[in-house]
Each structure stands twice: as structure tokens, then as C-alpha cells.
Amino acid sequence: MTQFIIQGTSLAEPKYQMQVDLASMTSMRAAIEYVEDTSSGPSVDTLILRDNSIPDPSTASDTSVDIYPQLKARYDEQSHMRRRREDFRLLCELFHKCKQHQRITTVRFETYSHPLDVLHFFDEYDDAFLDTGHYALLLVLMAAANCGSFAQAFIMDTRNFQALPIARYGLHGSTTETCQRAFNRFQHLDLVLQLSESGEKDQSNETKHAERFFAAIPLEKVRSLKIVPFAGEGCTLEATDALLLSDFPSLERLEISQAAFDGFTMVRFLQSAEALQSLHLTLCDVEEVPAAFLDSQKWCEGISSGLGIADVAAEDSIFSGGECQDERARGGFFELI
């Protein structure tokens, strides 16, 4: 497996990416050495931090398969790093070296694409991958909070429902503070947020947890948002409402999957997001929609023309509400579209 890569991204204007595997001491140490030795090669523009962590393979139902020894060795190295906090120390050192010797413009947190044989081995408990993903993301945020500003943009490029769980983070003040400090190190943020439950037994405070998270982070720096649910579930109403009642003045791209929300609340949100140029809904349930806009194509066209959003799409989404007698509808709220 390639653990450390330098790639040119443009022939006309060379920019280079450095790829680092977060669960590999070898990869992080090689990255530190490269960054520190300015004579070893081209300067780095983008720092790609890959979450290549895996769950404990010994808990699988079948440990006799050929790849088990390899996975066990990887997991042992990963566990050793985490127990001794070596991963945090190495990542902080890498960030400090980048600040001293490189001109990093972008830090990208990515989900690692495991080979098919690895995915099949862990197929019976995919949730374990989600837990390792949350660890890796929080590791990056803690290191960024600790090391000061050294890059312009922080971008999340994650799949398989790996995302920043806002209600869970909002439940814990220290984690919310870590996000706040980390995000303030950057000028632009492209985030993937998970609108799931906090995990607290008393669910009466779910809205407060989500609101606390959005109140803490610098919303004016958010350039792109991808909203996803937890695996096998939809986005919670409480977290979705907290999102749509927040202001994102610099937001350019918004994707929402598997969420239900009030159509009026959505339009108010879109009105406040004046920089928005792209809106994509997937498997969403939009309620309280006037009869003239129950067809998804008409709704998209109306939002695009009325609010000046160039790219609007709704895939496999339901629009309901019919003839709204709500005062908001009679007040001409949808006259814009």
C-alpha cells in the first residue's frame, strides 16, 4: 500500500499534493522528513490526510482468512499509536513543519477506499468503520486547534456516512470548543455534517445540542456543506431545524440527503445564503409546499429563478402540502418564486 505520495496537479502551474495515512507511523514520519527537508523536492500545496484506520479484526466471525495476519498487524500498529498518543504528536509535528517550511493552501480530510477483500472481511459490522472515522476526524481537529494557522482551507471529502456528528459534538463542550478552535485556523471550510442523534438517553435536548454546535463554529467561513444522516437512518428533525435556522453568508454549495424539513423554513434559509450557487436534495421530504410547486421540477425551477441559485436539483425527493392555508403562504412568502 502506498503510504506517502507527492503528486503534481498542474503542468502549467505546478502544485503538489502530499498524501499521509493517519493510522501509519511510517507514513507520518516520512511526511515530516519530506516537509522538513526543503531540498528534497517540490513544495507542497495540498496536504491530504487519509483515514486508513480499521476496526479490530479479531472480533470478526472468521479470522482464518488469508488477509487476517496483515489486518492484525495494521490494527496493532494503529492501537499502539493511539494508546501512546503518538498519532497526535506526529500530526502536530507535521503541522508545525508545514507552517515553517511549506506554503500549504489546503488541508483535505479523506476517507480511505479500502480494498474489496478488506471491506468483505468487515462486512458484518460496518458501524465499526464509522467509529474509527470519528476518531480520525477528531484527531485532525485537535491537532489543527493545537498548532495555529498554517493553511487557507479545510476540506472534508468523506463517504460511507463518515461525517462530523454535530449533536454528539454539541453535547460535549470540550469537543465543541475543539471544533471552534480548529475551524478558526482556516479561512474557508468545506464540511460534511452528520445530522444524527447525540446518543444521550434524554432526547429532549437534541435541538440544544445542535444549536450549541452551530453557535460555536465560524459559519461565515463555511463555503460548502454536505449534510448526511447516520447509516441506515434519516437526519433528525431537531438537527435539521437547527441547521436551517443558522446563517451561512459565504455558503456556495449545499447538499442534503435523507432529511425532512418545512418548505418555508428552507426558503428563508436560502434567502439568507446569498452566495449560494448550488443546491442538491436527495431522498428528502419537503413539507408545507404550495400546490403550484409540488412537482419537483417546478420547485427546482422556481427556487433557481426566484432566488438566483444557478444549480438546483432534487433527486427522489417528496414535496407535500397542497393548498397551504398557513398565514405565511397567504402573506406571499412564495411570491419570490
C-alpha positions in Angstrom: 0.0 0.0 0.0 1.3 3.4 -0.9 1.6 5.4 2.2 3.2 8.7 1.1 2.8 10.3 -2.3 3.8 13.5 -3.9 1.7 14.4 -7.0 1.9 17.2 -9.4 -1.6 18.6 -10.1 -0.9 21.0 -13.0 1.7 21.2 -15.7 1.1 24.9 -16.4 1.2 26.0 -12.7 2.8 23.1 -10.7 1.1 22.4 -7.4 1.8 19.3 -5.4 -0.2 17.1 -3.0 1.2 15.2 -0.1 -0.8 12.2 1.0 -0.5 10.9 4.6 -2.1 7.9 6.2 -3.3 8.8 9.7 -3.1 5.2 11.1 0.5 4.7 9.9 3.6 5.9 11.8 5.7 5.2 8.8 3.6 7.5 6.6 3.5 10.4 9.1 7.3 10.2 9.8 8.0 10.1 6.0 5.8 13.2 5.5 7.6 15.1 8.3 11.0 14.3 6.8 9.9 15.4 3.4 8.4 18.7 4.6 11.4 19.5 6.8 14.0 18.9 4.0 13.2 21.7 1.6 15.9 20.4 -0.8 14.2 17.0 -1.3 11.6 18.1 -3.8 8.9 20.5 -4.8 6.9 22.5 -2.3 3.5 21.1 -1.1 0.3 22.9 -1.9 -2.3 20.4 -0.6 -2.0 18.1 2.5 -4.2 15.1 2.1 -4.9 13.3 5.4 -6.4 9.8 4.8 -8.3 7.9 7.4 -7.0 4.4 6.8 -7.8 3.1 10.2 -9.6 -0.2 10.7 -11.7 -1.9 13.4 -10.3 -4.8 15.5 -10.1 -7.8 13.1 -10.0 -10.3 16.0 -13.7 -9.7 16.6 -14.7 -10.9 13.2 -16.6 -14.1 12.8 -14.0 -15.7 10.6 -10.3 -15.0 11.4 -8.9 -17.8 9.3 -8.9 -15.9 6.0 -5.6 -15.1 4.3 -5.7 -11.3 5.0 -6.2 -11.7 8.8 -2.4 -11.5 9.7 -2.0 -8.4 7.6 -5.0 -6.7 9.1 -4.0 -7.7 12.7 -0.5 -6.2 12.1 -2.1 -2.9 10.9 -4.5 -2.8 13.8 -1.7 -3.5 16.4 0.3 -0.5 15.0 -2.8 1.7 15.0 -3.7 0.7 18.6 -0.1 1.3 19.7 -0.1 4.8 18.3 -3.4 5.7 19.9 -2.5 4.3 23.4 0.7 6.4 23.4 -0.9 9.3 21.6 1.9 9.0 19.0 -0.5 9.8 16.2 -1.4 13.2 17.8 2.2 14.0 18.5 3.3 13.2 14.9 0.4 15.0 13.4 1.1 18.2 15.4 4.8 17.9 14.4 3.8 17.6 10.8 1.5 20.7 11.0 4.3 22.7 12.7 6.8 21.7 10.0 4.3 22.6 7.3 3.9 26.0 8.9 7.7 26.5 9.0 8.8 25.1 5.6 5.8 24.9 3.2 3.0 27.1 1.8 0.1 24.8 2.3 -3.2 26.2 1.0 -5.5 23.3 1.6 -5.9 20.5 4.2 -8.1 17.7 2.9 -9.5 15.0 5.2 -10.4 11.9 3.2 -12.0 8.6 3.7 -9.6 5.8 2.6 -11.0 3.4 0.0 -10.2 0.0 1.4 -9.7 -2.9 -1.0 -12.7 -5.1 -1.5 -11.2 -8.0 0.4 -10.9 -5.8 3.5 -14.4 -4.5 3.1 -15.8 -8.0 2.8 -13.9 -9.1 5.9 -15.5 -6.4 8.0 -18.9 -6.5 6.2 -20.8 -7.8 9.2 -20.2 -4.8 11.4 -19.7 -1.7 9.2 -20.6 0.6 12.1 -17.1 -0.1 13.4 -15.7 1.8 10.5 -17.8 4.8 11.5 -16.3 4.8 15.0 -12.8 4.7 13.6 -13.7 7.6 11.2 -14.9 9.8 14.1 -11.6 9.2 15.9 -9.5 10.2 12.9 -11.5 13.3 12.2 -11.3 14.5 15.9 -7.6 13.7 15.8 -7.1 16.1 12.9 -9.3 18.8 14.5 -7.4 18.6 17.8 -4.0 18.9 16.1 -5.2 21.9 14.0 -6.6 23.6 17.1 -3.2 23.0 18.8 -0.9 24.2 16.0 -2.2 27.5 14.8 -3.0 28.7 11.3 -0.9 27.1 8.5 -3.4 26.6 5.6 -6.2 28.6 4.0 -8.9 25.9 3.5 -10.0 22.8 5.4 -12.0 20.3 3.1 -13.8 17.1 4.1 -14.1 14.5 1.4 -15.7 11.6 3.1 -18.0 8.7 2.2 -20.0 5.9 3.8 -21.7 8.3 6.2 -18.4 9.3 7.8 -19.0 12.9 8.9 -18.9 15.4 11.7 -21.7 14.4 14.2 -22.9 17.8 15.3 -25.3 16.7 18.0 -22.8 14.4 19.6 -20.1 17.1 19.4 -22.6 19.7 20.7 -23.4 17.5 23.7 -19.7 17.7 24.9 -18.5 21.3 25.5 -14.8 20.3 25.1 -15.4 18.8 21.7 -17.4 21.8 20.5 -14.5 24.0 21.7 -12.0 21.9 19.8 -14.1 22.3 16.6 -14.3 26.1 17.2 -10.6 26.5 17.7 -9.7 24.2 14.8 -12.1 25.8 12.2 -10.9 29.3 13.2 -7.4 28.3 12.0 -8.7 28.3 8.4 -10.2 30.9 6.0 -12.5 28.5 4.2 -14.4 25.4 5.3 -15.9 22.6 3.2 -17.7 20.4 5.7 -19.6 17.1 5.8 -22.0 17.2 8.7 -24.0 14.3 10.2 -27.4 15.3 11.5 -27.9 12.4 13.8 -28.8 12.0 17.5 -26.3 12.8 20.2 -26.6 9.4 21.9 -27.8 10.9 25.1 -30.6 8.9 26.8 -32.7 12.1 27.4 -33.5 13.2 23.9 -35.3 16.4 25.0 -32.1 18.4 24.5 -31.3 17.3 20.9 -32.1 20.7 19.5 -30.0 22.5 22.1 -27.0 20.3 21.3 -27.2 21.0 17.6 -27.8 24.7 18.2 -24.8 24.8 20.5 -22.6 23.4 17.8 -23.7 25.9 15.1 -23.4 28.8 17.5 -19.8 27.8 18.3 -18.3 27.4 14.8 -17.4 30.3 12.4 -20.4 29.9 10.0 -19.1 32.8 7.9 -16.2 30.7 6.8 -18.3 27.8 5.5 -18.1 27.6 1.7 -19.6 24.1 1.2 -21.9 21.9 3.2 -22.8 18.2 2.6 -25.5 17.0 5.0 -25.8 13.3 5.6 -27.6 11.0 8.2 -26.2 8.2 10.3 -26.0 4.9 8.4 -29.5 3.5 7.9 -31.3 6.4 9.4 -32.6 9.8 8.3 -31.4 13.2 9.5 -33.1 14.1 12.8 -35.7 16.9 12.7 -34.0 18.7 15.6 -30.6 18.9 14.0 -32.1 19.8 10.6 -34.1 22.7 12.1 -31.0 23.9 13.9 -29.2 23.9 10.5 -31.9 25.8 8.6 -32.2 28.4 11.4 -28.5 29.3 11.1 -26.9 31.8 8.8 -24.2 30.9 6.3 -23.4 34.1 4.4 -20.5 32.6 2.4 -22.1 29.3 1.5 -21.7 28.4 -2.2 -22.7 24.7 -2.3 -25.3 22.7 -0.3 -26.1 19.0 -0.5 -28.7 17.4 1.8 -29.5 13.7 1.9 -32.4 11.9 3.7 -33.8 14.9 5.7 -37.3 16.2 6.3 -38.0 19.9 6.7 -40.6 22.7 6.3 -40.5 24.3 2.8 -41.0 27.8 4.2 -38.1 27.3 6.6 -35.9 26.1 3.7 -36.8 29.1 1.5 -35.9 31.5 4.4 -32.6 29.7 4.8 -31.9 30.0 1.0 -32.8 33.7 1.1 -30.1 34.3 3.8 -27.5 32.3 1.9 -26.9 35.0 -0.7 -23.7 33.4 -2.1 -25.3 30.0 -2.8 -24.9 28.7 -6.3 -25.7 25.0 -6.0 -28.4 23.2 -4.1 -28.9 19.4 -4.3 -31.5 17.4 -2.4 -31.5 13.6 -2.3 -34.2 11.5 -0.7 -35.6 14.5 1.1 -39.2 15.1 2.4 -40.2 18.8 1.9 -43.4 19.7 3.6 -45.7 22.7 3.6 -45.1 23.4 -0.1 -47.8 25.4 -2.0 -49.7 23.4 -4.6 -48.1 25.1 -7.6 -44.7 23.7 -6.5 -45.5 20.1 -5.6 -43.7 18.9 -8.7 -40.0 18.6 -8.0 -39.0 20.1 -11.3 -41.2 23.1 -10.8 -39.9 23.6 -7.3 -36.3 23.5 -8.5 -37.0 25.9 -11.4 -38.8 28.2 -9.0 -36.0 28.2 -6.5 -33.5 28.7 -9.2 -35.2 31.6 -10.9 -36.7 33.3 -7.8 -33.6 33.1 -5.6 -30.9 33.2 -8.3 -29.4 29.8 -7.5 -27.8 28.5 -10.7 -27.8 24.8 -10.0 -30.9 23.3 -8.2 -31.7 19.6 -8.2 -34.0 17.3 -6.2 -33.5 13.5 -6.7 -36.0 11.0 -5.3 -37.5 13.7 -3.0 -41.1 14.2 -2.0 -42.9 17.6 -1.9 -46.1 17.8 0.0 -48.5 20.3 1.4 -51.1 21.1 -1.3 -53.1 24.3 -0.9 -51.4 25.8 2.2 -53.8 27.9 4.3 -50.9 29.0 6.5 -50.6 32.7 7.1 -47.0 32.5 5.7 -48.4 31.4 2.4 -51.2 34.0 2.3 -48.6 36.6 3.1 -47.0 36.0 -0.2 -43.9 34.3 1.1 -43.6 32.3 -2.1 -44.1 35.3 -4.4 -40.3 35.3 -4.9 -40.6 32.0 -6.8 
